[in-house]
Structure formats: structure tokens, C-alpha cells
Amino acid sequence: MIPVRTYAGQRVAVLGLARSGLAAARALAAGGAWPLCWDDGAEARAPAAAEGFTLHDLSRPGAFDGVATLIVSPGIPHLYPAPNHHVAAAQAAGVPVDNDVGLFFRSLGDQAWAALDSPPRVVAVTGSNGKSTTTALIHHILSAAGRPAQMAGNIGRGVLDLDPPGEGEVIVLELSSYQTELARALTPDVAVFTNLTPDHLDRHGGLGGYFAAKRRLFAEGGPDRAVVGVDEPEGRFLAGQLSVAPEDDRVIRVSSGQKLAGPGWAVFARRGFLAEWRKGRQIAACDLRDLPGLPGAHNHQNACAAWAATRALGLAPRAVETALASFTGLPHRSQLVAERRGVRFVNDSKATNAASAAHALAAFPRIRWIAGGLGKEGGIAAVAPHLGHVAKAYLIGHSARDFALQLGATPHEICETMAQAVARAAAEAEPGEVVLLAPAAASFDQYPDFEARGDDFTACVRSLPD
């Protein structure tokens, strides 16, 4: 646990008592604060009460009297589409609002950290797609190279659940827009921006607000090094804002598909080969084509971002290349779950929007595509350039019929359930093809989360008759 000493002796309200909220309450208590915990759900309040925390109904008159700050869990809106009523009450009372990520960064550099000869460093990764894989890949590279490292944030443990870091340790964080939008402190040593595609637009009041939430990771604290994907206009804009001159190597530009020129620092992948350039010359290269844990151009972009971040931390190219080869990927992200009679079954349940599904479709030449769920704004228009890879689509969930209308001449079948889709795709697949779950939609119509959806796909594949 990372103790939060900023509010020692003060009353701090904690709203939302899932993983991050309970971790924040524990960390505040460990630092000498008095957490006042609340969740509108009685089931969520029970574990906090069982741990001995004070339950404090934030809807009561005067609930924020004497409260120093309100710590909000990421899923609770504070502005768009409308502020949560408890957050609105705090704002009306003049009580500052923060989250666990802000507490974490405000806890850096206390006396325990300052006593270390080699202070810990923090790498923070944000973006629309690929941030989980990039975060896990950075952590994997560091660990494989013998550097002590921990991983947390939107992946794995909560940021305040981390162990106090030791000499030279690196903390690698995946941060969503929900987390970066509200945190009152953001001071990573290395910040990574993977890419930007439309998502969570209602939460951020549109694409501009969504980008602004991501941009705060770079604008608030000023990282020593910024790794920026420049394949979209927002990334190019961000890199330009952070650079003081073309040769400014505090910004490392990253791309998948284009060669990056200029005197600065760049890492890019083309036709499956990664190249690192600095000061106008190539200084390292790596063949990505046969890495089983990183299939497709979108994963090559992730590899470039992880390469850049770990090189910024001082790792040698050979050490990074060796670690890339041993990375096995993450569950639910281009995960090979089975191969039967020459047909591969790939679980990319994390492809919860059309842009990420398009990356998955681009990674394989001939696909039996399982898609559908709770569709998002724009439907599946973004996958249109890659429909030539689809032998047939098998549509499930709430948006199955809407997706069918957008597929045009692409063969498709409405299957409703995962079990039916897997059975039909497996029966019709031919050797050399891939049965791919890349839903291009949220999971909440049929599953509690994308992990449960991916697990169901895997279970259906494994229950197929021999």
C-alpha cells in the first residue's frame, strides 16, 4: 500500500467503494486521515463497514461540512453528461474533488522515497486503443531485463494498492481518460500516448473533451520524456506542442505504417520491421513479424511505444528485442485460445469499439468474424476498409441487426448468442482461416464486462465437439 499523508488529521470523503475507492480509503487511513466512505449501493458499502470504515451518507444536509476533499471513483461522472449528485453537492460546498491517481502522484517524493539513492520512476500510458498491451509490455520488458517493476492503474492492481517501491524500481501505470480527467496531480517521468479514436464521448462532452482528458497527462506535470503516437492528428498536435524544436528528443514520436523523418527521436514500424532513429540516423532495428504475442500492425504500434518508453529508461536495444520475443500477450486482446483442424480461434473481446475491431480485422487475411453487443455511436463504419478480410460475420447481442444493416454485401448471419455464433463459425471455417471475436461494441447487454464475454467465447470454443 502507498500511504497518503497529504490529509493527515483531516476528514476525507470517499465516494464509490469498489476496488479503487476501498484502496483509497485504506491509503488515507494509513497516512493518518479520517476517511468518510459512501456508496449508493448497499452491497458496496458492506465491505467498507466490515473493515471498520465510517459510513457517511453524502446525501444528508451538511454532509460536506469539515470535509477537506472528495475522492471519486473513476466511473462516477463529475461533469458530463451530468455531474453525479454527490459530486455536485461537493462542488456547491466548495470541496475539491480528486481521485486515487491524484492521491498517488501527490504521495510521490515523501520522506520514504526521498531517502532512496535511486528514486523510483513512473511510466504512465494513456490512449484509446492498445494502452493495456503497451503497459503490460513495458512491465514485461523491464522485468525480463532485471529491472524491478510494478504494474497498476486501469490494469491489475489499483494505484494505491502498490507496494512502496524500492531502489531504482519502475512503476508502470495504465491510465484511462476517466482517471486522467480528474486527477489533481499527474507527474510521471515518462508519459505515453498511444493513439486517439472516438470513445466515451458522452462522458467527455465530445471528442475534444476526450482528447483534453488524455492531454492532461502531458500538460499537468511535464514528463521528462513523452512517447507520442503520431498516426492521428491529435497525436501530431500533441507532439508539436511538447517539442521546442525539431531535434528536441524529450519527445519520441511513434508510428505504425509510416517512416518518421527529421532530426529528433523516433520509433516506427513498417512491413513488420521496427526501426529506431535519432539525430537523423538509424540506431536500432527489430523484426516483429513472427512475434506470437504481438500480431498485426496495431500491436506493432504497441511494440514501438513500449520500445521507446524502455529505451527512455536506459535499456539497451538488445535487451528490449529479447524481451519482445518472450511476450505472450494479454487475455482478451488478440489472444490465441485454440487451433483446431487448421483454424485459429482468437479472442479480442477488448475490441469494444469499431476502431479497435478494425485493427483486429486488419491483422488476419481471412476471418470468420463474431461481432456485436451494445453498439456505440457511429456503429461499425470504421471497419469498412477491412471487410475484404471477412469471409462471413456472425452477429450477436443488442446491436446485431444494426450491424447487419451496415455490412452491405459482406456475408453475415444473426446468431444472437455467443454459443450459436461460435458453433456456426466453427462449422463453416476452412483451414487457414481465423474465427475472431472482435465485438466492436460494449458487453453490457449480455455480460458484466468484456472479460466475461471473452471467457464465454473461450469456453464455447473449448466445448466444440472434436
Residue pairs with C-beta under 8 A, 6 or more apart in sequence:
1 23
1 26
1 27
1 30
1 160
1 161
1 162
1 163
1 164
2 27
2 104
2 107
2 159
2 160
2 161
2 162
2 164
3 27
3 30
3 31
3 107
4 24
4 27
4 28
4 30
4 31
4 33
4 103
4 106
4 107
4 160
5 31
5 32
5 107
5 110
6 31
6 103
6 106
6 107
7 28
7 31
7 32
7 33
7 68
7 69
8 31
8 32
8 33
9 32
9 33
9 34
10 33
10 34
10 68
11 33
11 34
11 36
11 66
11 67
11 68
12 28
12 33
12 34
12 35
12 36
12 67
12 68
12 69
12 70
12 71
13 35
13 36
13 37
13 38
13 56
13 58
13 63
13 64
13 67
13 69
13 70
13 71
13 90
13 95
14 21
14 24
14 25
14 28
14 35
14 36
14 37
14 38
14 70
14 71
15 21
15 38
15 39
15 58
15 70
15 71
15 72
15 73
15 76
15 84
15 86
15 87
16 39
16 44
16 72
16 73
16 75
16 76
17 25
17 37
17 38
17 39
17 44
17 45
17 47
17 48
17 73
18 39
18 44
18 73
18 75
19 158
19 161
20 73
20 74
20 99
20 100
20 158
20 159
20 160
21 37
21 39
21 71
21 73
21 100
22 47
22 48
22 51
23 100
23 158
23 159
23 160
23 161
24 35
24 71
24 99
24 100
24 103
24 158
24 160
25 35
25 37
25 48
25 51
25 53
26 51
26 160
27 100
27 103
27 107
27 160
28 34
28 35
28 71
28 103
29 35
29 53
31 107
33 68
34 54
35 53
35 54
36 54
36 56
36 67
37 45
37 48
37 53
37 54
37 55
37 56
38 45
38 55
38 56
38 57
38 58
38 86
39 45
39 48
45 55
48 55
49 55
56 63
57 63
58 64
58 86
58 89
58 90
59 85
59 86
59 89
63 89
64 70
64 89
64 90
64 93
64 95
65 93
67 90
67 93
67 95
68 95
68 96
69 95
69 96
69 97
69 98
70 86
70 87
70 90
70 95
70 96
70 97
70 98
71 98
71 99
71 100
71 103
72 78
72 84
72 87
72 97
72 98
72 99
72 182
73 99
73 100
74 99
74 176
74 178
74 179
74 182
75 178
76 84
76 87
77 83
77 84
77 87
77 203
78 84
78 87
78 91
78 97
78 182
79 205
80 202
80 203
80 204
80 205
80 209
81 202
81 203
81 205
83 91
87 97
90 97
91 97
96 184
97 182
98 182
98 183
98 184
99 179
99 182
99 183
100 158
100 159
100 160
101 153
101 159
101 173
101 175
101 179
101 180
101 182
101 183
101 186
102 182
102 183
102 184
102 185
102 186
103 160
104 159
104 160
104 162
105 122
105 183
105 185
105 186
105 187
105 188
105 221
106 184
106 185
108 120
108 122
108 187
109 119
112 164
113 119
113 120
113 165
116 166
116 167
117 167
118 167
118 168
120 165
120 166
120 168
120 169
120 170
120 171
121 169
121 170
121 171
121 189
121 190
121 313
122 170
122 171
122 172
122 173
122 187
122 188
122 189
122 190
123 138
123 170
123 171
123 172
123 173
123 188
123 189
123 190
123 191
123 192
123 309
123 313
124 153
124 173
124 175
124 186
124 188
124 190
124 191
124 192
124 217
124 223
125 131
125 134
125 135
125 138
125 172
125 173
125 174
125 175
125 191
125 192
125 194
125 305
125 309
126 174
126 175
126 176
126 177
126 180
126 191
126 192
126 193
126 194
126 214
126 217
127 134
127 192
127 193
127 194
127 195
127 196
127 214
127 229
128 194
128 195
128 196
128 197
128 198
128 199
128 353
128 355
128 356
129 194
129 195
129 197
129 298
129 353
129 355
129 356
129 359
130 194
130 195
130 298
130 299
130 301
130 302
130 305
131 154
131 174
131 175
131 176
131 192
131 194
132 154
132 155
132 174
132 330
132 333
132 350
133 294
133 299
133 302
133 329
133 330
133 333
134 174
134 192
134 194
134 302
134 305
134 306
134 309
135 151
135 153
135 155
135 172
135 173
135 174
136 151
136 155
136 327
136 330
137 294
137 302
137 303
137 306
137 324
137 327
138 172
138 192
138 306
138 309
138 310
139 149
139 150
139 151
139 172
140 323
140 326
140 327
141 306
141 310
141 315
141 319
141 320
141 323
141 324
141 327
142 148
142 149
142 170
142 172
142 310
142 313
142 315
143 149
144 319
144 322
144 323
144 326
145 310
145 315
145 319
145 320
145 323
147 168
147 169
147 170
147 313
147 315
148 165
148 166
148 167
148 168
148 169
148 170
149 169
149 170
149 171
149 172
150 157
150 162
150 163
150 165
150 169
150 170
150 171
150 172
151 157
151 171
151 172
151 173
151 174
152 158
152 159
152 161
152 162
152 171
152 172
152 173
152 174
153 159
153 173
153 174
153 175
153 179
154 174
154 175
154 176
154 179
155 174
159 173
162 171
165 171
170 313
173 188
175 217
177 200
177 203
177 204
177 210
177 213
177 214
178 200
178 203
178 213
180 186
180 213
180 214
180 216
180 217
181 204
181 213
181 216
183 216
183 220
185 220
185 221
186 216
186 217
186 220
186 221
187 220
187 221
187 222
187 223
188 217
188 221
188 223
189 223
189 224
189 225
190 223
190 224
190 225
190 226
190 227
190 309
190 312
190 313
191 217
191 218
191 223
191 225
191 226
191 227
192 226
192 227
192 228
192 305
192 308
192 309
193 214
193 217
193 218
193 226
193 227
193 228
193 229
193 235
193 238
194 229
194 301
194 302
194 305
195 229
195 231
195 232
195 235
195 301
196 210
196 211
196 214
196 232
196 234
196 235
197 232
197 353
197 355
197 356
197 382
198 207
198 210
198 353
198 355
198 377
198 378
199 210
199 353
199 355
199 376
200 210
201 207
201 209
201 210
201 377
203 210
204 210
204 212
204 213
211 234
214 234
215 238
217 223
218 226
218 238
218 242
224 250
224 312
225 250
225 251
225 252
225 309
225 312
226 238
226 239
226 242
226 250
226 251
226 252
227 252
227 254
227 305
227 308
227 309
227 312
228 235
228 238
228 239
228 242
228 251
228 252
228 253
228 254
229 235
229 254
229 255
229 301
229 305
230 236
230 239
230 253
230 254
230 255
230 260
231 255
231 256
231 257
231 258
231 301
239 251
239 253
242 248
242 250
242 251
243 250
243 251
243 264
246 262
246 263
246 264
247 262
247 263
247 264
247 279
248 264
249 264
249 265
249 278
249 279
251 264
251 265
252 264
252 265
252 266
252 267
252 308
252 311
252 312
253 260
253 264
253 265
253 266
253 267
253 268
254 266
254 267
254 268
254 301
254 304
254 305
254 308
255 266
255 268
255 269
255 301
255 304
256 268
256 269
256 297
256 298
256 300
256 301
256 304
257 268
257 269
257 270
257 297
258 268
258 270
259 268
259 270
259 275
260 266
260 268
260 277
262 280
263 279
263 280
264 278
265 277
265 278
265 308
266 276
266 277
266 278
267 274
267 275
267 276
267 277
267 304
267 305
267 307
267 308
267 311
268 274
268 275
268 277
268 304
269 275
269 288
269 297
269 300
269 301
269 303
269 304
272 287
272 288
272 289
272 300
273 285
273 286
273 287
273 288
273 289
274 285
274 286
274 287
274 288
274 300
274 303
274 304
274 307
275 282
275 284
275 285
276 282
276 283
276 284
276 285
276 307
276 308
276 311
276 317
277 283
283 317
284 317
286 303
286 307
286 317
286 320
286 321
286 324
288 294
288 300
288 303
288 324
291 303
291 324
291 325
291 327
292 328
292 329
292 336
293 299
293 327
293 328
293 329
294 300
294 302
294 303
294 324
294 327
294 329
295 334
295 363
295 364
296 334
296 359
296 360
296 362
296 363
296 364
297 359
297 362
297 363
298 356
298 359
298 360
298 362
298 363
299 334
299 363
303 324
306 320
306 324
307 320
307 324
310 320
311 317
311 320
329 335
329 336
330 350
331 347
331 451
331 454
332 347
332 348
332 349
332 350
332 450
332 451
332 454
333 348
333 350
334 346
334 348
334 360
334 363
335 346
335 347
335 348
335 454
336 344
336 345
336 346
337 345
337 346
337 347
337 457
337 458
337 461
337 462
338 344
338 345
338 458
338 461
338 462
339 345
340 426
340 464
341 431
342 430
342 431
342 432
343 426
343 429
343 430
343 431
343 432
343 433
343 434
343 435
344 433
344 434
344 435
345 426
345 434
345 435
345 457
345 461
346 360
346 364
346 434
346 435
346 436
346 437
347 437
347 454
347 457
347 458
348 356
348 357
348 360
348 436
348 437
348 438
349 437
349 439
349 443
349 450
349 451
349 453
349 454
349 457
350 356
350 450
350 454
351 357
351 359
351 360
351 438
351 439
351 440
352 373
352 376
352 439
352 440
352 441
352 442
352 443
352 450
353 376
353 382
353 440
353 441
354 376
354 378
354 379
354 380
354 381
354 382
354 383
354 440
355 382
356 438
356 440
357 371
357 380
357 382
357 383
357 438
357 439
357 440
358 382
358 383
358 385
358 386
360 436
360 438
361 367
361 369
361 383
361 386
361 387
361 389
361 390
361 436
361 438
362 386
362 389
364 389
364 434
364 436
365 389
366 389
366 391
366 432
366 433
366 434
367 389
367 390
367 391
367 433
367 434
367 435
367 436
368 390
368 391
368 392
368 394
368 425
368 428
368 429
368 433
368 434
368 435
368 436
369 390
369 392
369 393
369 394
369 436
369 438
370 393
370 394
370 395
370 396
370 415
370 418
370 421
370 422
370 425
370 435
370 436
370 437
370 438
370 439
370 457
371 380
371 393
371 394
371 395
371 396
371 403
371 438
371 439
371 440
371 441
372 395
372 396
372 397
372 398
372 399
372 400
372 403
372 439
372 440
372 441
373 396
373 397
373 398
373 399
373 439
373 440
373 441
373 442
373 443
373 444
373 445
373 446
373 453
374 397
374 398
374 399
374 441
374 442
374 443
374 444
374 445
375 398
375 399
375 402
375 403
375 440
375 441
375 442
376 441
376 442
379 399
379 402
379 403
379 406
380 403
380 406
380 407
380 440
381 406
383 440
387 407
387 408
387 410
390 410
390 411
391 411
391 429
391 433
392 410
392 411
392 412
392 413
392 425
392 428
393 403
393 407
393 410
393 411
393 412
393 413
394 412
394 413
394 415
394 420
394 421
394 424
394 425
395 401
395 403
395 404
395 412
395 413
395 414
395 415
395 421
396 415
396 416
396 417
396 418
396 420
396 421
396 439
396 446
397 416
397 439
397 441
397 445
397 446
398 441
398 445
398 446
399 441
399 445
400 414
400 415
400 416
401 414
403 412
403 440
403 441
404 412
404 414
413 424
415 421
415 424
417 446
418 446
418 453
418 456
418 457
418 460
419 456
419 460
422 435
422 457
422 460
422 461
422 464
423 460
423 464
425 435
426 435
426 461
426 464
429 435
435 461
437 453
437 454
437 457
439 450
439 453
442 450
443 449
443 450
443 452
443 453
446 453
447 453
447 456
